């Protein structure tokens, strides 16, 4: 989604945000940081932007009133883009807002870095971007250095591992009227109560209905349909379910766009099942206000990500795992009366 090799760090402010319920404080810095050390600048760029090169999901800011101006982070991000001279002042307001929503006892305190980047490449185009990053996890590092003809050891506590960004969001200066494009990282606070505050309470985000998420949603819905819902209408074997999943993955790999009628004919191949899946999709569209059935461009990145969750293995007791990748007709199932056991017969031309 993004590349950062052309990007540069233009502004950086750092504040300390504690947890109010733990009687911790908000500490705002008086001035922005000026980074003159080139090595430090490179380390910060790696720490801040490198993790987002693996992020594909794109969100946008929202507000329950449908008035984007009432979303605090959107409001101050818009001001930051428009008036860079007041960037540090606006960064303080963003930190105050984060402090106000840090009201769960398991939320960790940490430093908050608010940065302005130039030349961040997003889908082939260069944009200004605002980054908000929170460092919650500290580590201890050993240092080895020459000493008196040998070596000595020391350590540094409360240090930050630049390979592990705890929390972050990247606000891309595009689609302002629709809440910008926003990417999110959250590696800490995995408990349900504490986890929601970063994306839901602080940022107030909703996922964008782009090709990546449309592809992900349909593949996820179809997998659930085959594994769970289709049993309501048909008695279907596990190999046949695997075959249906394999056909859907083949469709998404080979096609450039998703067409529901075409998918129903080529993959599902049964009118009753197709109608049942369509009803499932319609319910999802209404619940999440996310159009899918009208069709969309297929995202290859989303297909590759979903592929690992599409299981093509038939597990037989604890003795055998049969991986079904191709023609379902080359596998035959039956029951052996003499042994009183089920069996699977495989047909093939040669060993490989």
C-alpha positions as a Markdown table, in Angstrom:
| # | Residue | x | y | z |
|---|---|---|---|---|
| 1 | Unk | 0.0 | 0.0 | 0.0 |
| 2 | Unk | 2.7 | 2.5 | 0.9 |
| 3 | Unk | 6.4 | 2.9 | 0.3 |
| 4 | Unk | 8.6 | 5.3 | 2.3 |
| 5 | Unk | 12.0 | 5.4 | 0.5 |
| 6 | Unk | 11.2 | 8.9 | -0.9 |
| 7 | Unk | 9.6 | 10.1 | 2.4 |
| 8 | Unk | 11.1 | 12.7 | 4.7 |
| 9 | Unk | 10.4 | 13.8 | 8.2 |
| 10 | Unk | 9.3 | 17.4 | 8.3 |
| 11 | Unk | 7.9 | 18.0 | 11.8 |
| 12 | Unk | 8.1 | 16.0 | 15.0 |
| 13 | Unk | 6.6 | 16.6 | 18.5 |
| 14 | Unk | 6.7 | 14.3 | 21.5 |
| 15 | Unk | 4.4 | 14.2 | 24.5 |
| 16 | Unk | 3.8 | 11.8 | 27.4 |
| 17 | Unk | 0.3 | 10.5 | 27.8 |
| 18 | Unk | -0.6 | 8.7 | 31.1 |
| 19 | Unk | -3.6 | 6.9 | 32.3 |
| 20 | Unk | -6.0 | 9.0 | 34.3 |
| 21 | Unk | -7.5 | 6.1 | 36.2 |
| 22 | Unk | -4.0 | 5.2 | 37.4 |
| 23 | Unk | -3.4 | 8.8 | 38.5 |
| 24 | Unk | -0.9 | 9.4 | 35.8 |
| 25 | Unk | -0.4 | 12.7 | 34.0 |
| 26 | Unk | -0.4 | 14.3 | 30.6 |
| 27 | Unk | 3.0 | 16.0 | 30.0 |
| 28 | Unk | 3.1 | 18.3 | 27.0 |
| 29 | Unk | 6.5 | 19.4 | 25.5 |
| 30 | Unk | 6.9 | 23.1 | 25.0 |
| 31 | Unk | 8.6 | 22.9 | 21.6 |
| 32 | Unk | 8.9 | 20.6 | 18.7 |
| 33 | Unk | 11.9 | 18.4 | 18.2 |
| 34 | Unk | 14.6 | 19.4 | 15.7 |
| 35 | Unk | 16.4 | 16.3 | 14.4 |
| 36 | Unk | 19.8 | 17.1 | 13.0 |
| 37 | Unk | 21.5 | 13.7 | 13.4 |
| 38 | Unk | 21.1 | 11.9 | 10.1 |
| 39 | Unk | 21.4 | 8.5 | 11.7 |
| 40 | Unk | 18.7 | 9.3 | 14.3 |
| 41 | Unk | 16.5 | 10.6 | 11.5 |
| 42 | Unk | 16.9 | 7.3 | 9.6 |
| 43 | Unk | 16.1 | 5.3 | 12.7 |
| 44 | Unk | 13.0 | 7.3 | 13.3 |
| 45 | Unk | 11.8 | 6.9 | 9.7 |
| 46 | Unk | 12.3 | 3.1 | 10.0 |
| 47 | Unk | 10.5 | 3.0 | 13.4 |
| 48 | Unk | 7.5 | 5.1 | 12.2 |
| 49 | Unk | 6.9 | 4.1 | 8.6 |
| 50 | Unk | 8.4 | 0.7 | 7.9 |
| 51 | Unk | 5.6 | -1.2 | 9.7 |
| 52 | Unk | 2.9 | 0.4 | 7.5 |
| 53 | Unk | 4.5 | -1.1 | 4.3 |
| 54 | Unk | 2.8 | -4.4 | 5.3 |
| 55 | Unk | -0.6 | -2.8 | 6.1 |
| 56 | Unk | -3.3 | -3.2 | 3.5 |
| 57 | Unk | -6.5 | -2.2 | 5.3 |
| 58 | Unk | -7.5 | 1.4 | 4.8 |
| 59 | Unk | -9.9 | 3.3 | 7.1 |
| 60 | Unk | -11.5 | 6.8 | 7.2 |
| 61 | Unk | -12.5 | 9.1 | 10.1 |
| 62 | Unk | -16.2 | 9.1 | 11.1 |
| 63 | Unk | -18.4 | 10.6 | 13.8 |
| 64 | Unk | -21.7 | 9.4 | 15.2 |
| 65 | Unk | -23.4 | 12.7 | 14.1 |
| 66 | Unk | -22.1 | 12.3 | 10.5 |
| 67 | Unk | -20.3 | 15.7 | 11.0 |
| 68 | Unk | -16.6 | 14.9 | 10.4 |
| 69 | Unk | -15.6 | 18.3 | 12.0 |
| 70 | Unk | -16.6 | 16.8 | 15.4 |
| 71 | Unk | -14.0 | 14.1 | 15.1 |
| 72 | Unk | -11.2 | 15.5 | 17.1 |
| 73 | Unk | -8.3 | 13.8 | 15.3 |
| 74 | Unk | -9.7 | 14.6 | 11.9 |
| 75 | Unk | -10.3 | 18.3 | 13.0 |
| 76 | Unk | -6.7 | 18.8 | 14.1 |
| 77 | Unk | -5.2 | 16.7 | 11.3 |
| 78 | Unk | -7.0 | 19.0 | 8.8 |
| 79 | Unk | -5.5 | 22.1 | 10.7 |
| 80 | Unk | -2.0 | 20.5 | 10.6 |
| 81 | Unk | -2.1 | 20.0 | 6.9 |
| 82 | Unk | -3.4 | 23.6 | 6.3 |
| 83 | Unk | -1.2 | 25.5 | 8.8 |
| 84 | Unk | 2.2 | 23.8 | 9.4 |
| 85 | Unk | 3.4 | 26.7 | 11.4 |
| 86 | Unk | 1.1 | 25.7 | 14.2 |
| 87 | Unk | 1.8 | 22.0 | 13.9 |
| 88 | Unk | 3.3 | 21.7 | 17.5 |
| 89 | Unk | 0.3 | 23.5 | 18.9 |
| 90 | Unk | -2.1 | 21.1 | 17.2 |
| 91 | Unk | 0.0 | 18.1 | 18.3 |
| 92 | Unk | -0.7 | 19.2 | 21.9 |
| 93 | Unk | -4.4 | 19.1 | 21.2 |
| 94 | Unk | -4.2 | 15.6 | 19.8 |
| 95 | Unk | -2.2 | 14.5 | 22.8 |
| 96 | Unk | -4.9 | 16.0 | 25.1 |
| 97 | Unk | -7.6 | 14.1 | 23.3 |
| 98 | Unk | -5.7 | 10.8 | 23.6 |
| 99 | Unk | -5.3 | 11.5 | 27.4 |
| 100 | Unk | -9.1 | 12.1 | 27.7 |
| 101 | Unk | -10.0 | 8.8 | 26.1 |
| 102 | Unk | -7.3 | 6.8 | 28.1 |
| 103 | Unk | -9.8 | 5.9 | 30.7 |
| 104 | Unk | -9.5 | 2.1 | 31.0 |
| 105 | Unk | -7.3 | 0.7 | 33.8 |
| 106 | Unk | -5.3 | -1.6 | 31.4 |
| 107 | Unk | -4.3 | 1.2 | 29.0 |
| 108 | Unk | -0.6 | 1.7 | 29.3 |
| 109 | Unk | 1.1 | 5.1 | 29.5 |
| 110 | Unk | 3.7 | 6.1 | 26.9 |
| 111 | Unk | 5.3 | 8.7 | 24.8 |
| 112 | Unk | 3.3 | 9.9 | 21.8 |
| 113 | Unk | 5.1 | 11.1 | 18.7 |
| 114 | Unk | 3.2 | 13.2 | 16.2 |
| 115 | Unk | 5.0 | 13.7 | 12.9 |
| 116 | Unk | 4.5 | 15.3 | 9.5 |
| 117 | Unk | 6.0 | 13.5 | 6.5 |
| 118 | Unk | 6.5 | 14.6 | 3.0 |
| 119 | Unk | 6.6 | 12.4 | -0.1 |
| 120 | Unk | 5.0 | 9.3 | 1.3 |
| 121 | Unk | 4.0 | 7.1 | -1.7 |
| 122 | Unk | 0.5 | 5.7 | -1.5 |
| 123 | Unk | -0.7 | 3.5 | -4.4 |
| 124 | Unk | 1.9 | 5.1 | -6.7 |
| 125 | Unk | 1.1 | 8.8 | -5.7 |
| 126 | Unk | 3.1 | 11.0 | -3.3 |
| 127 | Unk | 1.3 | 12.6 | -0.4 |
| 128 | Unk | 1.9 | 14.5 | 2.8 |
| 129 | Unk | 1.0 | 12.4 | 5.8 |
| 130 | Unk | 0.5 | 12.8 | 9.5 |
| 131 | Unk | 1.7 | 10.1 | 11.8 |
| 132 | Unk | 0.5 | 9.5 | 15.4 |
| 133 | Unk | 2.6 | 6.9 | 17.2 |
| 134 | Unk | 2.5 | 5.7 | 20.8 |
| 135 | Unk | 5.4 | 3.8 | 22.5 |
| 136 | Unk | 4.1 | 1.7 | 25.4 |
| 137 | Unk | 6.6 | -1.2 | 25.7 |
| 138 | Unk | 10.1 | -0.5 | 27.0 |
| 139 | Unk | 13.0 | -3.0 | 26.9 |
| 140 | Unk | 16.5 | -3.4 | 28.4 |
| 141 | Unk | 19.4 | -3.6 | 26.1 |
| 142 | Unk | 23.0 | -4.9 | 26.7 |
| 143 | Unk | 26.0 | -2.9 | 25.4 |
| 144 | Unk | 29.4 | -4.4 | 24.7 |
| 145 | Unk | 32.3 | -2.1 | 24.3 |
| 146 | Unk | 36.2 | -2.3 | 24.3 |
| 147 | Unk | 37.8 | -1.8 | 27.7 |
| 148 | Unk | 41.4 | -2.2 | 28.9 |
| 149 | Unk | 42.5 | -4.7 | 26.2 |
| 150 | Unk | 39.2 | -6.6 | 26.4 |
| 151 | Unk | 35.5 | -5.9 | 26.6 |
| 152 | Unk | 33.0 | -4.6 | 29.2 |
| 153 | Unk | 29.3 | -4.9 | 29.5 |
| 154 | Unk | 26.7 | -2.3 | 30.4 |
| 155 | Unk | 23.0 | -2.0 | 29.9 |
| 156 | Unk | 20.3 | 0.6 | 29.1 |
| 157 | Unk | 16.8 | 0.3 | 30.7 |
| 158 | Unk | 13.5 | 1.8 | 29.5 |
| 159 | Unk | 14.8 | 1.7 | 25.8 |
| 160 | Unk | 12.6 | 1.5 | 22.7 |
| 161 | Unk | 12.9 | -1.3 | 20.2 |
| 162 | Unk | 12.6 | 0.4 | 16.8 |
| 163 | Unk | 11.5 | -2.9 | 15.3 |
| 164 | Unk | 8.3 | -3.0 | 17.3 |
| 165 | Unk | 5.9 | -0.1 | 16.9 |
| 166 | Unk | 3.2 | -0.5 | 19.6 |
| 167 | Unk | 0.5 | 1.8 | 18.2 |
| 168 | Unk | 0.3 | 4.0 | 15.2 |
| 169 | Unk | -1.8 | 5.6 | 12.6 |
| 170 | Unk | -0.9 | 7.3 | 9.3 |
| 171 | Unk | -3.3 | 9.9 | 8.0 |
| 172 | Unk | -2.9 | 10.5 | 4.2 |
| 173 | Unk | -3.7 | 13.9 | 2.8 |
| 174 | Unk | -6.2 | 12.7 | 0.3 |
| 175 | Unk | -10.0 | 12.3 | 0.3 |
| 176 | Unk | -10.3 | 15.0 | 2.9 |
| 177 | Unk | -14.1 | 15.3 | 2.4 |
| 178 | Unk | -14.5 | 11.6 | 3.1 |
| 179 | Unk | -12.4 | 11.4 | 6.2 |
| 180 | Unk | -9.0 | 11.0 | 4.6 |
| 181 | Unk | -7.3 | 7.6 | 4.1 |
| 182 | Unk | -6.0 | 6.2 | 7.4 |
| 183 | Unk | -3.9 | 3.2 | 8.2 |
| 184 | Unk | -3.6 | 1.7 | 11.7 |
| 185 | Unk | -1.3 | -0.4 | 13.8 |
| 186 | Unk | -2.1 | -1.7 | 17.3 |
| 187 | Unk | 0.1 | -4.4 | 18.7 |
| 188 | Unk | -0.7 | -4.0 | 22.4 |
| 189 | Unk | -3.7 | -4.1 | 24.7 |
| 190 | Unk | -5.2 | -7.2 | 23.2 |
| 191 | Unk | -8.0 | -7.4 | 25.8 |
| 192 | Unk | -11.3 | -6.4 | 24.3 |
| 193 | Unk | -11.9 | -3.5 | 26.7 |
| 194 | Unk | -8.6 | -1.9 | 26.4 |
| 195 | Unk | -8.0 | -2.5 | 22.7 |
| 196 | Unk | -10.9 | -0.5 | 21.3 |
| 197 | Unk | -9.8 | 2.8 | 22.7 |
| 198 | Unk | -7.1 | 3.4 | 20.0 |
| 199 | Unk | -9.1 | 2.8 | 16.9 |
| 200 | Unk | -12.6 | 3.4 | 18.2 |
| 201 | Unk | -12.4 | 6.0 | 21.0 |
| 202 | Unk | -9.4 | 8.0 | 20.0 |
| 203 | Unk | -9.4 | 7.8 | 16.2 |
| 204 | Unk | -13.1 | 6.9 | 15.5 |
| 205 | Unk | -12.4 | 5.0 | 12.3 |
| 206 | Unk | -14.5 | 3.0 | 9.9 |
| 207 | Unk | -13.0 | 0.7 | 7.3 |
| 208 | Unk | -13.1 | 2.0 | 3.7 |
| 209 | Unk | -15.1 | 0.0 | 1.2 |
| 210 | Unk | -12.1 | -0.3 | -1.3 |
| 211 | Unk | -11.2 | -3.3 | -3.4 |
| 212 | Unk | -9.0 | -4.8 | -0.8 |
| 213 | Unk | -11.7 | -4.8 | 1.8 |
| 214 | Unk | -14.4 | -5.8 | -0.6 |
| 215 | Unk | -12.4 | -8.8 | -1.7 |
| 216 | Unk | -11.5 | -9.7 | 1.9 |
| 217 | Unk | -15.2 | -9.5 | 2.9 |
| 218 | Unk | -16.6 | -11.6 | 0.1 |
| 219 | Unk | -13.9 | -14.3 | 0.6 |
| 220 | Unk | -14.6 | -14.3 | 4.3 |
| 221 | Unk | -18.3 | -14.5 | 3.9 |
| 222 | Unk | -18.0 | -17.3 | 1.3 |
| 223 | Unk | -15.7 | -19.3 | 3.6 |
| 224 | Unk | -18.3 | -19.0 | 6.5 |
| 225 | Unk | -21.1 | -19.9 | 4.1 |
| 226 | Unk | -19.4 | -23.1 | 2.9 |
| 227 | Unk | -18.2 | -24.2 | 6.3 |
| 228 | Unk | -21.4 | -23.4 | 8.3 |
| 229 | Unk | -24.4 | -22.1 | 6.4 |
| 230 | Unk | -24.6 | -24.4 | 3.4 |
| 231 | Unk | -25.4 | -27.3 | 5.8 |
| 232 | Unk | -28.8 | -25.8 | 6.4 |
| 233 | Unk | -29.9 | -26.6 | 2.8 |
| 234 | Unk | -27.6 | -29.5 | 1.8 |
| 235 | Unk | -26.0 | -32.6 | 3.1 |
| 236 | Unk | -22.5 | -32.0 | 1.8 |
| 237 | Unk | -19.2 | -33.9 | 2.5 |
| 238 | Unk | -16.0 | -32.3 | 3.7 |
| 239 | Unk | -14.2 | -33.0 | 0.3 |
| 240 | Unk | -17.1 | -31.2 | -1.5 |
| 241 | Unk | -16.7 | -28.2 | 0.8 |
| 242 | Unk | -13.0 | -28.1 | 0.1 |
| 243 | Unk | -13.7 | -28.3 | -3.6 |
| 244 | Unk | -16.1 | -25.3 | -3.3 |
| 245 | Unk | -13.5 | -23.3 | -1.5 |
| 246 | Unk | -10.8 | -24.2 | -4.0 |
| 247 | Unk | -13.1 | -23.1 | -6.9 |
| 248 | Unk | -13.7 | -19.8 | -5.2 |
| 249 | Unk | -10.0 | -19.2 | -4.7 |
| 250 | Unk | -9.3 | -20.1 | -8.3 |
| 251 | Unk | -12.0 | -17.6 | -9.4 |
| 252 | Unk | -10.5 | -14.8 | -7.4 |
| 253 | Unk | -7.0 | -15.5 | -8.6 |
| 254 | Unk | -7.9 | -15.6 | -12.3 |
| 255 | Unk | -10.5 | -12.8 | -12.5 |
| 256 | Unk | -9.9 | -9.1 | -12.5 |
| 257 | Unk | -13.3 | -8.2 | -11.1 |
| 258 | Unk | -16.0 | -9.9 | -9.1 |
| 259 | Unk | -19.4 | -10.4 | -10.7 |
| 260 | Unk | -22.0 | -12.1 | -8.4 |
| 261 | Unk | -24.0 | -13.9 | -11.2 |
| 262 | Unk | -20.8 | -15.1 | -12.8 |
| 263 | Unk | -19.4 | -16.3 | -9.4 |
| 264 | Unk | -22.7 | -18.1 | -8.7 |
| 265 | Unk | -22.6 | -20.0 | -12.0 |
| 266 | Unk | -18.9 | -20.8 | -12.1 |
| 267 | Unk | -18.2 | -21.5 | -8.5 |
| 268 | Unk | -21.4 | -22.3 | -6.6 |
| 269 | Unk | -23.2 | -23.9 | -9.5 |
| 270 | Unk | -26.6 | -24.4 | -7.6 |
| 271 | Unk | -29.4 | -21.9 | -7.6 |
| 272 | Unk | -30.6 | -22.6 | -4.1 |
| 273 | Unk | -27.1 | -22.3 | -2.7 |
| 274 | Unk | -26.4 | -19.2 | -4.7 |
| 275 | Unk | -29.6 | -17.5 | -3.4 |
| 276 | Unk | -28.7 | -18.5 | 0.2 |
| 277 | Unk | -25.2 | -17.0 | -0.2 |
| 278 | Unk | -26.7 | -13.8 | -1.8 |
| 279 | Unk | -29.0 | -13.4 | 1.2 |
| 280 | Unk | -26.0 | -13.8 | 3.5 |
| 281 | Unk | -24.2 | -11.0 | 1.5 |
| 282 | Unk | -27.3 | -8.8 | 1.6 |
| 283 | Unk | -27.5 | -9.1 | 5.4 |
| 284 | Unk | -23.9 | -8.1 | 5.7 |
| 285 | Unk | -24.4 | -5.1 | 3.4 |
| 286 | Unk | -27.3 | -3.8 | 5.4 |
| 287 | Unk | -25.6 | -4.4 | 8.8 |
| 288 | Unk | -22.3 | -2.8 | 7.9 |
| 289 | Unk | -23.4 | -0.4 | 5.2 |
| 290 | Unk | -20.9 | -2.0 | 2.8 |
| 291 | Unk | -21.9 | -2.6 | -0.8 |
| 292 | Unk | -20.6 | -5.9 | -2.2 |
| 293 | Unk | -23.0 | -7.6 | -4.5 |
| 294 | Unk | -22.9 | -4.9 | -7.2 |
| 295 | Unk | -19.4 | -6.1 | -8.1 |
| 296 | Unk | -15.8 | -4.7 | -7.6 |
| 297 | Unk | -12.2 | -4.9 | -8.7 |
| 298 | Unk | -10.4 | -7.9 | -7.1 |
| 299 | Unk | -7.4 | -7.1 | -5.0 |
| 300 | Unk | -4.6 | -9.6 | -5.5 |
| 301 | Unk | -3.1 | -8.6 | -2.1 |
| 302 | Unk | -6.4 | -9.5 | -0.4 |
| 303 | Unk | -6.6 | -12.8 | -2.2 |
| 304 | Unk | -3.0 | -13.8 | -1.1 |
| 305 | Unk | -3.8 | -12.8 | 2.5 |
| 306 | Unk | -7.0 | -14.8 | 2.6 |
| 307 | Unk | -5.5 | -17.8 | 0.9 |
| 308 | Unk | -3.8 | -19.0 | 4.1 |
| 309 | Unk | -7.2 | -19.2 | 5.9 |
| 310 | Unk | -8.7 | -21.3 | 3.1 |
| 311 | Unk | -8.0 | -24.8 | 4.4 |
| 312 | Unk | -7.8 | -27.5 | 1.7 |
| 313 | Unk | -6.9 | -30.4 | 4.0 |
| 314 | Unk | -9.1 | -33.4 | 4.8 |
| 315 | Unk | -8.2 | -34.7 | 8.3 |
| 316 | Unk | -8.8 | -38.4 | 8.7 |
| 317 | Unk | -8.7 | -39.4 | 12.4 |
| 318 | Unk | -5.1 | -38.8 | 13.6 |
| 319 | Unk | -3.5 | -41.0 | 10.9 |
| 320 | Unk | -3.8 | -39.0 | 7.6 |
| 321 | Unk | -4.1 | -35.5 | 6.2 |
| 322 | Unk | -5.2 | -35.4 | 2.6 |
| 323 | Unk | -4.5 | -32.1 | 0.8 |
| 324 | Unk | -7.1 | -31.5 | -2.0 |
| 325 | Unk | -5.8 | -29.0 | -4.5 |
| 326 | Unk | -7.3 | -30.2 | -7.8 |
| 327 | Unk | -10.0 | -32.3 | -9.3 |
| 328 | Unk | -12.5 | -33.4 | -6.7 |
| 329 | Unk | -13.6 | -36.3 | -9.0 |
| 330 | Unk | -10.2 | -38.1 | -8.4 |
| 331 | Unk | -11.2 | -38.7 | -4.7 |
| 332 | Unk | -13.8 | -41.3 | -3.9 |
| 333 | Unk | -15.4 | -42.0 | -0.4 |
| 334 | Unk | -17.1 | -45.1 | 0.9 |
| 335 | Unk | -17.7 | -47.4 | 3.8 |
| 336 | Unk | -16.1 | -50.8 | 4.3 |
| 337 | Unk | -18.6 | -53.2 | 5.9 |
| 338 | Unk | -15.9 | -55.7 | 6.8 |
| 339 | Unk | -13.7 | -53.3 | 8.7 |
| 340 | Unk | -16.6 | -51.1 | 9.8 |
| 341 | Unk | -14.7 | -48.0 | 8.8 |
| 342 | Unk | -15.0 | -45.2 | 6.2 |
| 343 | Unk | -12.4 | -45.1 | 3.5 |
| 344 | Unk | -11.1 | -42.6 | 0.9 |
| 345 | Unk | -9.8 | -43.8 | -2.5 |
| 346 | Unk | -7.4 | -41.6 | -4.5 |
| 347 | Unk | -6.7 | -41.8 | -8.3 |
| 348 | Unk | -3.5 | -40.5 | -9.8 |
| 349 | Unk | -1.2 | -41.1 | -12.8 |
| 350 | Unk | 2.3 | -40.8 | -11.2 |
| 351 | Unk | 4.1 | -40.1 | -8.0 |
| 352 | Unk | 6.0 | -36.8 | -7.6 |
